[in-house]
Amino acid sequence: MGRLTEAAAAGSGAWAAGWAGSPPTLLLLSPTSPGCAATMASSDEDGTNGGASEAGEDREAPGKRRRLGFLATAWLTFYNIAMTAGWLVLAIAMVRFYMEKGTHRGLYKSIQKTLKFFQTFALLEIVHCLIGIVPTSVLVTGVQVSSRIFMVWLITHSIKPIQNEESVVLFLVAWTVTEITRYSFYTFSLLDHLPYFIKWARYNFFIILYPVGVAGELLTIYAALPYVKKTGMFSIRLPNKYNVSFDYYYFLLITMASYIPCKYILISTLI
């Protein structure tokens, strides 16, 4: 499940994206347009603020960065550079695998360690919000980060028969392009040197990447249902001493049913 929130100025750094703005109007925005200035892009695809600002960044970033303090800004810069590099490594590994093998089968297994490390590392974005170095909602950021963690650890890692599904490649590609764009945007913003193309990509790529990522995640969960139902994995059956039951299969069904409305609400905050 993807992530979407952005914060205001160059010290922001949390993952769930919150785009200040009005109801969804999917328009191609010029990075210099008023709509773009008020719009904080997301990742997923969804994206949360890894550490740089969006709205009014040219006028407000220096002042906000001073208020953040040198150490906070230095850490956020390092964090965003590391995350940009990590997702670039992941992208190169995916391209090399496909060029050598000519198939997507086995792709996830070959890149899973890198994916798990950098996606789990993004939990720090919740910490950034909690300690106040990023002015982003802890709740929204938490939901967005945990949704990615859910897809990585509780779906693709735990249910190995689905790792070769085309839908896994679908959301991996969407995530990778999104994160390279998002973290490089924050990095250059923190360094006060934002290339035009990075800014343009940040505000426009999501129009394609968001639905691609959502479709990939939904199809992957759907592909996992037969295995989950057959094995009863992660489910708790009665009777037990705690008198509590939980069915992971029905949990996934509810998750899928809530996916579109939840994503709509999240993207409505982005545009």
C-alpha positions in Angstrom: 0.0 0.0 0.0 1.6 3.1 -0.9 2.6 6.3 0.9 1.7 10.0 0.4 2.6 13.0 2.5 4.8 16.0 2.1 5.8 18.7 4.4 6.5 22.3 4.0 10.1 23.4 3.8 13.6 22.2 3.3 13.9 20.5 6.6 10.9 18.2 6.2 11.5 14.5 6.2 8.8 12.0 6.6 7.4 9.5 4.3 3.7 9.7 3.9 2.8 12.5 1.5 0.5 15.3 2.3 0.2 17.7 -0.6 -1.6 20.8 0.5 -4.3 21.5 -1.9 -7.8 21.1 -3.1 -9.8 18.1 -4.2 -8.0 15.8 -6.8 -7.5 17.4 -10.2 -4.9 15.4 -12.1 -3.3 18.0 -14.2 0.3 18.1 -15.6 1.8 20.8 -13.5 4.7 23.0 -14.5 7.1 23.2 -11.6 6.8 27.0 -11.7 3.0 27.1 -11.7 1.0 28.3 -8.7 -0.7 24.9 -8.5 2.6 23.2 -8.4 3.8 25.4 -5.6 0.8 24.5 -3.5 1.0 20.9 -4.4 3.2 18.5 -2.4 3.8 15.4 -4.3 3.6 11.9 -3.0 5.3 8.7 -3.7 3.4 5.7 -4.8 3.7 6.5 -5.3 3.0 7.8 -2.5 5.5 9.9 -0.9 6.3 11.4 2.3 8.7 14.1 3.1 12.1 12.6 3.4 13.6 15.9 4.4 13.0 18.8 2.0 10.4 21.3 1.4 7.9 21.8 -1.3 5.5 24.7 -1.1 7.2 28.1 -1.3 10.5 26.4 -1.0 12.4 29.2 -2.8 11.3 31.8 -0.3 10.9 29.8 2.9 13.5 27.1 2.8 16.5 29.0 4.2 14.6 30.3 7.2 13.0 27.0 8.0 16.4 25.3 7.7 17.9 27.7 10.1 15.0 26.9 12.6 15.7 23.2 12.1 19.3 23.6 13.2 22.5 22.5 11.6 22.5 19.0 12.9 18.9 18.2 11.9 19.5 19.5 8.4 22.8 17.6 8.1 21.1 14.4 9.2 18.2 14.9 6.8 20.6 15.6 3.9 22.6 12.4 4.7 19.4 10.4 5.1 18.0 11.5 1.7 21.3 11.0 -0.1 21.5 7.5 1.4 18.0 6.7 0.4 18.5 8.0 -3.1 21.6 5.9 -3.5 19.9 2.8 -2.1 17.0 3.0 -4.5 19.4 3.7 -7.4 21.3 0.5 -6.5 18.0 -1.3 -6.5 17.0 0.1 -9.9 20.4 -0.9 -11.4 20.1 -4.4 -10.0 16.7 -4.8 -11.5 17.8 -3.6 -14.9 20.9 -5.8 -14.9 18.9 -8.9 -13.8 16.4 -8.5 -16.6 19.1 -7.8 -19.2 21.0 -11.0 -18.2 18.1 -13.3 -17.6 15.5 -11.9 -20.0 12.7 -12.7 -17.5 11.2 -11.3 -14.3 11.2 -14.7 -12.7 13.7 -14.7 -9.9 13.9 -10.9 -9.9 12.4 -10.4 -6.4 14.7 -13.0 -4.9 17.8 -11.3 -6.3 17.0 -7.8 -5.0 15.0 -8.7 -1.8 17.8 -7.9 0.7 18.3 -4.4 -0.7 14.6 -3.8 -0.9 14.0 -4.9 2.7 16.8 -2.9 4.1 15.9 0.4 2.5 12.2 0.1 2.8 12.5 -0.8 6.5 15.1 2.0 7.0 12.2 4.4 6.0 10.7 3.8 9.5 13.1 6.6 10.5 10.7 9.0 8.8 8.2 8.3 11.6 10.9 9.2 14.1 11.6 12.4 12.2 8.0 13.4 12.7 7.9 12.3 16.4 11.0 14.3 17.3 9.8 17.4 15.4 12.5 17.8 12.7 9.9 17.3 10.1 6.5 19.1 10.3 4.5 16.2 9.0 1.6 14.3 10.5 2.9 11.3 12.5 -0.4 9.4 11.8 -0.3 9.9 8.0 3.4 9.2 7.8 2.9 6.1 10.0 0.1 4.7 7.8 2.1 5.2 4.6 5.3 3.7 5.9 3.6 0.8 7.5 1.7 0.0 4.3 5.0 -0.4 2.5 6.4 -2.5 5.3 3.2 -4.6 5.2 3.7 -5.3 1.4 7.4 -6.1 1.8 7.4 -8.3 5.0 3.8 -9.7 5.4 3.1 -10.3 1.7 6.0 -10.8 -0.6 8.5 -12.0 2.0 6.1 -14.3 3.8 4.3 -15.7 0.8 7.1 -17.0 -1.4 4.9 -18.6 -4.2 3.8 -15.1 -5.3 7.3 -13.6 -5.6 7.4 -14.4 -9.3 4.1 -12.7 -10.1 4.2 -9.9 -12.7 2.3 -7.7 -10.2 5.3 -7.8 -7.9 7.4 -6.3 -10.7 4.7 -3.7 -11.3 4.8 -2.2 -7.8 8.6 -2.6 -7.6 9.1 -0.5 -10.7 6.6 2.1 -9.5 8.2 2.2 -6.0 11.7 2.5 -7.4 11.1 5.3 -9.8 9.0 7.1 -7.2 11.6 6.9 -4.5 14.6 7.9 -6.7 12.6 11.0 -7.8 11.3 11.7 -4.3 14.6 11.4 -2.3 16.6 13.2 -5.0 14.1 16.0 -4.9 14.5 16.3 -1.1 18.3 16.1 -1.4 18.6 18.8 -4.0 16.1 21.0 -2.1 18.1 20.7 1.1 21.3 21.7 -0.8 19.4 24.7 -2.3 20.1 23.5 -5.8 17.0 21.9 -7.4 17.3 21.0 -11.1 14.3 21.8 -13.2 13.8 18.2 -14.4 13.8 16.8 -10.8 11.2 19.3 -9.8 9.1 18.6 -12.8 9.3 14.9 -12.3 8.4 15.2 -8.7 5.1 16.9 -9.5 4.2 14.9 -12.6 5.4 11.3 -12.4 3.0 10.3 -9.7 0.1 10.6 -12.2 1.3 7.4 -13.8 3.3 5.8 -10.9 0.5 6.1 -8.3 -2.1 4.0 -10.1 0.6 1.6 -11.4 1.8 1.0 -7.8 -1.7 0.6 -6.4 -2.6 -1.9 -9.2 0.6 -3.9 -8.5 -0.1 -4.1 -4.8 -3.7 -5.1 -5.1 -2.9 -7.8 -7.7 -0.2 -9.1 -5.5 -2.5 -9.4 -2.5 -5.1 -11.0 -4.6 -2.5 -13.6 -5.8 -1.7 -14.3 -2.2 -5.3 -15.2 -1.2 -5.4 -18.8 -2.2 -2.1 -19.6 -0.4 -3.2 -17.8 2.8 -6.6 -19.5 2.8 -5.0 -23.0 2.3 -2.3 -22.6 4.9 -4.1 -20.5 7.4 -0.9 -18.5 7.9 -0.9 -15.7 10.6 -4.4 -16.8 11.7 -5.5 -17.6 15.2 -8.1 -20.2 15.7 -10.5 -20.9 18.5 -10.4 -22.4 21.1 -7.3 -20.9 22.7 -6.5 -19.6 26.2 -7.0 -16.0 25.1 -10.4 -16.7 23.5 -9.3 -14.6 20.5 -9.5 -15.4 16.9 -8.0 -13.8 13.8 -8.3 -14.8 10.1 -5.5 -13.4 7.9 -7.4 -14.3 4.8 -10.4 -12.1 5.7 -8.0 -9.4 6.9 -6.5 -9.3 3.4 -10.0 -9.2 1.8 -10.9 -6.2 4.0 -7.6 -4.6 3.2 -8.3 -4.9 -0.5 -11.8 -3.5 -0.1 -10.5 -0.5 1.7 -7.6 0.1 -0.6 -9.3 2.3 -3.3 -11.3 4.6 -0.9 -8.2 5.0 1.4 -6.0 5.7 -1.6 -8.5 8.2 -2.9 -8.6 10.0 0.4 -4.8 10.1 0.6 -4.3 11.3 -2.9 -7.0 14.0 -2.3 -4.7 15.5 0.2 -1.9 15.5 -2.3 -3.5 17.5 -5.1 
